[in-house]
Amino acid sequence: MIIHEKAFNAILFFIVLCFIGIKTSYEDIKTSNIRNKWILLGLIYALTVYIFSALSFSFNAFPHSEIFSTLNSYLLKYSDRWVINLLVSIALSYWLWHIHVWGAGDAKLFITFAALIPIGQYSRIYFDYYFASFYLLLAIFLPSTIFLSVKAAANLVSRMNLAEIIIVTISGIRAKFNKILGPEALKVIPGFFVFFLFFRILNSEIHSVLARSITDQNTLTLISLLAFRQLNAFFRKKLKLMAIVFMLLVCYETIKSGVFWAHLLNTLTSTISGTCIVFLLYPLCKIIEDFYEENIYKKTTPFAPWMFLGALIVWFI
């Protein structure tokens, strides 16, 4: 009997994921609270399955069982990526709670869903498997942002006419961009440029798959957006240091490239693009962050149903 890997997902994880998703969504809607017992249930269950798989494989506990043989090979095949993905999910969840994007219960629920979705389940749409839950994050925030934006727009329409809505919206966006991209931004742009250039050079010098996944440009952009305020403050204080490091890095890359000017130009162009993307995206991210703090962190809107929907989107799409 041949047992498909996807069948294990459904049998081992999907039923538990749905149970926890339904329970936490119901309680969040009713009481604006996500109880820790459901979080612990999901985490303990996922850890137990992976530990049991590793132990049974190590001791060859079921040598003649095709079911356990397939189970072990499937889970252990991605176990390193599952652990790394879970650790990154924990760090990101804590950070989003720290900056008031979501509450503590929502942060813990995200970690639980990250633990209950096997890495192989993300293969329908490719994402970096060392942080596959970035797809889960998108699947949660995109639908909820659209819904909350439409809800907010409907609220504005009920209180203002179209001209007033346009003026308020444009004024708000302009104020946010001016605050972040004003003259003071010129002091920190070199710092972000050095940040991207340093890690791009580091990426080209190291050969570890894990290290490359941490230092690639998508990951660095995400880190820059999440830690923008902290990096911004640091770069403002270290202007002279950033100038020195910039010159050293450019000299190093120039010497290394030698006559291959195309490589040097590609490195600098990629670094500039990464810096520009951060400064263009951060004001939008800040608007969304403030939006979620008002609606989610202060628990005026239940978020567990959106997290469960995100988990289902990841599972089936």
C-alpha positions as CSV (number, residue, x, y, z in Angstrom):
1,M,0.0,0.0,0.0
2,I,1.5,3.3,-1.1
3,I,0.7,6.2,1.2
4,H,1.0,9.7,-0.3
5,E,2.8,12.3,1.8
6,K,-0.1,14.7,1.6
7,A,-2.3,12.1,3.3
8,F,0.0,12.2,6.3
9,N,-0.5,16.0,6.5
10,A,-4.3,15.6,6.6
11,I,-4.2,12.7,9.1
12,L,-1.5,14.1,11.4
13,F,-1.9,17.8,11.3
14,F,-4.9,19.2,9.4
15,I,-7.5,17.9,11.8
16,V,-5.7,19.3,14.8
17,L,-5.1,22.6,13.0
18,C,-8.9,22.9,12.1
19,F,-9.9,22.0,15.7
20,I,-7.6,24.7,17.2
21,G,-8.5,27.2,14.5
22,I,-12.3,26.8,15.0
23,K,-12.0,26.9,18.9
24,T,-9.8,30.0,19.0
25,S,-11.8,31.8,16.3
26,Y,-15.0,31.2,18.2
27,E,-13.6,32.3,21.6
28,D,-11.9,35.4,20.1
29,I,-15.2,36.5,18.5
30,K,-17.1,35.8,21.8
31,T,-14.7,36.9,24.5
32,S,-11.8,38.7,22.6
33,N,-9.5,36.1,24.2
34,I,-7.3,33.2,22.9
35,R,-6.7,30.7,25.7
36,N,-3.2,29.3,26.2
37,K,-4.5,25.8,26.5
38,W,-5.3,25.7,22.8
39,I,-1.8,27.2,22.0
40,L,-0.1,24.6,24.2
41,L,-2.2,21.8,22.7
42,G,-1.1,22.6,19.2
43,L,2.6,23.1,20.1
44,I,2.9,20.0,22.2
45,Y,1.1,17.9,19.6
46,A,3.4,19.1,16.8
47,L,6.6,18.6,18.9
48,T,5.4,15.2,20.0
49,V,4.9,14.0,16.4
50,Y,8.3,15.2,15.2
51,I,10.1,13.8,18.3
52,F,8.3,10.5,18.0
53,S,9.3,10.3,14.3
54,A,12.9,11.1,15.1
55,L,13.1,8.5,17.9
56,S,11.4,5.7,16.0
57,F,13.7,6.3,13.1
58,S,16.8,6.4,15.3
59,F,15.9,3.1,17.1
60,N,14.4,1.5,14.0
61,A,11.3,0.8,16.1
62,F,9.0,-0.2,13.3
63,P,11.3,-1.9,10.7
64,H,8.5,-3.7,8.8
65,S,5.8,-0.9,8.9
66,E,5.4,0.9,5.6
67,I,3.3,3.6,7.3
68,F,5.9,4.5,9.9
69,S,8.7,4.2,7.4
70,T,7.0,6.7,5.0
71,L,6.1,8.9,8.0
72,N,9.6,9.1,9.3
73,S,11.2,9.8,5.9
74,Y,8.7,12.5,5.1
75,L,8.9,14.4,8.4
76,L,12.6,14.0,8.9
77,K,13.3,15.1,5.3
78,Y,12.2,18.6,6.3
79,S,12.8,18.6,10.0
80,D,15.8,21.0,9.9
81,R,13.7,23.5,7.9
82,W,10.7,23.0,10.2
83,V,12.8,23.9,13.2
84,I,14.3,27.0,11.6
85,N,11.0,28.1,10.3
86,L,9.5,27.7,13.8
87,L,12.3,29.7,15.4
88,V,12.0,32.5,12.9
89,S,8.2,32.5,13.4
90,I,8.7,32.9,17.1
91,A,11.0,35.8,16.7
92,L,8.8,37.5,14.1
93,S,5.6,36.9,16.2
94,Y,7.3,38.5,19.2
95,W,8.4,41.5,17.1
96,L,4.9,42.1,15.7
97,W,3.5,42.0,19.2
98,H,6.3,44.3,20.4
99,I,5.4,47.0,17.8
100,H,1.7,46.6,18.5
101,V,0.5,45.0,15.3
102,W,-1.2,42.1,17.1
103,G,-1.9,40.9,20.6
104,A,0.0,38.3,22.6
105,G,-2.6,35.7,21.9
106,D,-2.5,36.3,18.2
107,A,1.3,36.1,18.3
108,K,1.2,32.7,20.0
109,L,-1.5,31.4,17.7
110,F,0.6,32.3,14.7
111,I,3.5,30.2,16.2
112,T,1.1,27.3,16.7
113,F,-0.1,27.4,13.1
114,A,3.5,27.6,11.9
115,A,4.2,24.5,13.9
116,L,1.2,22.6,12.6
117,I,1.7,23.2,8.9
118,P,4.4,20.8,7.6
119,I,7.1,22.3,5.4
120,G,6.1,20.1,2.5
121,Q,2.6,21.6,2.5
122,Y,4.1,24.9,1.3
123,S,5.4,23.3,-1.9
124,R,2.2,24.2,-3.9
125,I,3.6,27.8,-4.2
126,Y,7.3,28.2,-3.7
127,F,8.7,30.2,-0.9
128,D,12.0,30.1,0.9
129,Y,11.6,26.9,2.9
130,Y,13.8,28.3,5.7
131,F,11.0,30.8,6.4
132,A,8.1,29.2,4.7
133,S,5.7,30.8,7.1
134,F,6.2,34.1,5.3
135,Y,3.6,32.7,3.0
136,L,1.3,32.2,6.0
137,L,2.0,35.7,7.1
138,L,0.9,37.0,3.7
139,A,-2.2,34.8,3.6
140,I,-3.2,36.3,7.0
141,F,-2.5,40.0,6.4
142,L,-3.6,40.4,2.8
143,P,-7.3,39.3,3.2
144,S,-7.6,41.0,6.6
145,T,-6.1,44.3,5.4
146,I,-8.4,44.4,2.4
147,F,-11.4,43.7,4.6
148,L,-10.5,46.2,7.3
149,S,-9.7,48.8,4.6
150,V,-13.1,48.3,3.0
151,K,-14.7,48.5,6.4
152,A,-12.9,51.7,7.3
153,A,-13.8,53.2,3.9
154,A,-17.5,52.3,4.4
155,N,-17.3,54.0,7.8
156,L,-15.8,57.2,6.2
157,V,-18.5,57.1,3.4
158,S,-21.2,57.1,6.1
159,R,-19.7,60.2,7.7
160,M,-18.2,62.2,4.8
161,N,-18.8,63.0,1.2
162,L,-16.4,61.9,-1.5
163,A,-14.4,65.1,-1.7
164,E,-13.8,65.1,2.1
165,I,-12.7,61.4,2.0
166,I,-10.2,62.1,-0.8
167,I,-8.7,65.1,1.0
168,V,-8.4,63.3,4.3
169,T,-6.8,60.2,2.7
170,I,-4.3,62.2,0.7
171,S,-3.4,64.4,3.6
172,G,-2.9,61.4,5.9
173,I,-0.7,59.6,3.4
174,R,1.3,62.7,2.5
175,A,1.9,63.5,6.2
176,K,3.2,60.0,6.8
177,F,5.5,60.1,3.8
178,N,6.8,63.6,4.7
179,K,7.5,62.5,8.3
180,I,9.5,59.4,7.2
181,L,11.0,60.7,3.9
182,G,11.8,64.3,4.9
183,P,15.2,66.0,4.9
184,E,16.3,64.0,7.9
185,A,16.1,60.8,5.9
186,L,19.2,61.9,3.9
187,K,21.2,61.2,7.1
188,V,20.2,57.6,7.3
189,I,20.0,56.5,3.6
190,P,23.8,55.9,3.5
191,G,23.4,53.7,6.6
192,F,20.8,51.5,4.9
193,F,23.0,51.4,1.8
194,V,25.9,50.1,3.9
195,F,23.6,47.6,5.5
196,F,22.5,46.0,2.2
197,L,26.0,46.2,0.7
198,F,27.6,44.5,3.7
199,F,25.2,41.6,3.7
200,R,25.4,41.2,-0.1
201,I,29.2,40.9,0.1
202,L,28.8,38.5,3.0
203,N,26.3,36.4,1.0
204,S,28.8,36.1,-1.9
205,E,31.6,35.0,0.5
206,I,29.8,32.2,2.4
207,H,28.6,28.9,1.2
208,S,26.2,27.8,3.9
209,V,22.6,27.4,2.6
210,L,21.2,28.6,5.9
211,A,23.5,31.6,5.9
212,R,22.6,32.5,2.3
213,S,18.9,32.3,3.2
214,I,19.4,34.7,6.1
215,T,21.4,37.2,4.0
216,D,19.4,37.2,0.8
217,Q,17.8,40.5,-0.2
218,N,14.2,39.5,0.5
219,T,15.1,38.6,4.1
220,L,17.1,41.7,4.6
221,T,14.3,43.9,3.2
222,L,11.9,42.3,5.7
223,I,14.4,42.8,8.6
224,S,14.8,46.4,7.5
225,L,11.1,47.1,7.5
226,L,10.5,45.5,10.8
227,A,13.5,47.1,12.5
228,F,13.4,50.4,10.6
229,R,13.1,52.6,13.7
230,Q,15.9,50.9,15.5
231,L,18.2,50.9,12.4
232,N,17.2,54.5,11.7
233,A,18.2,55.6,15.2
234,F,21.5,53.7,15.0
235,F,22.5,55.1,11.6
236,R,21.7,58.7,12.7
237,K,24.2,58.3,15.6
238,K,26.9,56.7,13.5
239,L,27.2,58.9,10.4
240,K,31.0,59.0,10.4
241,L,31.2,55.2,11.0
242,M,28.8,54.5,8.2
243,A,30.9,56.7,5.8
244,I,34.1,54.8,6.7
245,V,32.4,51.4,6.4
246,F,30.9,52.5,3.1
247,M,34.3,53.4,1.6
248,L,35.9,50.2,2.9
249,L,33.2,48.0,1.4
250,V,33.3,49.8,-2.0
251,C,37.1,49.5,-2.1
252,Y,36.9,45.8,-1.2
253,E,34.2,45.1,-3.8
254,T,36.2,47.1,-6.4
255,I,39.4,45.2,-5.7
256,K,37.6,41.9,-5.7
257,S,35.8,42.6,-9.0
258,G,39.0,43.6,-10.7
259,V,38.3,44.1,-14.4
260,F,34.7,42.7,-14.0
261,W,33.0,46.0,-13.7
262,A,29.7,44.5,-14.6
263,H,29.8,42.5,-11.3
264,L,30.6,45.7,-9.3
265,L,27.8,47.6,-11.1
266,N,25.3,44.8,-10.4
267,T,26.3,44.7,-6.7
268,L,25.9,48.5,-6.4
269,T,22.6,48.6,-8.4
270,S,21.1,45.8,-6.3
271,T,22.2,47.5,-3.1
272,I,20.6,50.8,-4.2
273,S,17.4,49.1,-5.2
274,G,17.2,47.4,-1.8
275,T,17.6,50.7,0.0
276,C,15.0,52.5,-2.2
277,I,12.5,49.7,-1.7
278,V,12.8,50.0,2.1
279,F,12.2,53.8,2.0
280,L,9.2,53.4,-0.4
281,L,7.6,50.5,1.5
282,Y,8.1,51.6,5.1
283,P,5.7,54.5,5.0
284,L,3.0,52.2,3.7
285,C,4.0,49.6,6.3
286,K,3.7,52.2,9.0
287,I,0.2,53.1,7.9
288,I,-0.8,49.4,8.0
289,E,1.0,49.0,11.4
290,D,-1.0,52.0,12.9
291,F,-4.2,50.5,11.3
292,Y,-3.7,47.1,12.9
293,E,-2.8,48.7,16.3
294,E,-6.1,50.5,16.2
295,N,-8.1,47.5,15.1
296,I,-6.3,44.4,16.3
297,Y,-3.9,45.2,19.1
298,K,-6.6,47.0,21.0
299,K,-9.0,44.1,20.3
300,T,-11.7,46.1,18.6
301,T,-11.6,43.4,15.9
302,P,-11.1,39.6,16.5
303,F,-8.0,38.4,14.6
304,A,-8.0,34.7,15.2
305,P,-10.5,34.0,12.4
306,W,-8.2,35.8,9.9
307,M,-5.3,33.7,11.2
308,F,-7.3,30.5,10.7
309,L,-8.3,31.7,7.2
310,G,-4.6,32.3,6.4
311,A,-3.7,28.8,7.5
312,L,-6.5,27.3,5.3
313,I,-5.3,29.4,2.3
314,V,-1.7,28.0,2.8
315,W,-3.0,24.5,3.1
316,F,-5.2,24.5,0.0
317,I,-3.6,27.0,-2.4
